[in-house]
């Protein structure tokens, strides 16, 4: 890895550490301390600001002119990512393309195969799915955050294995809350249940 790449990686890792520790980052001060990685940090922060934090503006962190620049850059990043984001036909198929079975994907996500199947069928209300899970899915499947988020926001679908009588058309189950599913999931390991409960509390 080139020295500059290492510096950028370290800067972004420091940004994530600061956000995890304090809940937010003083972006102007953070960038001022790392001028050699200025553009990369702002790009990364813009993406986080708009897509993973719901574009919530904290006046204590950014002056109005800084917020305007940040939102303008974020809009440009969003447009670029949406143009380049490949459509996902199925999370399960995307996993297969990465050599992952459903149980393997479930293990990487700290879920059970049941929750993975429900994610694949879009049976969770999109707004109830933690952003950290969307990020983990995107990283695991080598997709963008937007591609995975967009997939989860499509209407729910039937399982490919669904079978039914010819005279009785199948019905798609209603979407449920992700938190409720985690709380009541029998196949989910207790430590994984606790992990996602904490993630949701932290994001909430």
Secondary structure as UniProt FT lines:
FT   HELIX           3..22
FT   HELIX           27..32
FT   TURN            33..34
FT   HELIX           35..37
FT   HELIX           38..47
FT   HELIX           48..52
FT   TURN            54..55
FT   TURN            59..61
FT   HELIX           64..84
FT   HELIX           91..97
FT   TURN            98..99
FT   HELIX           102..109
FT   HELIX           113..120
FT   TURN            121..122
FT   HELIX           126..128
FT   HELIX           131..141
FT   HELIX           145..152
FT   TURN            160..161
FT   TURN            166..167
FT   HELIX           178..184
FT   HELIX           190..203
//
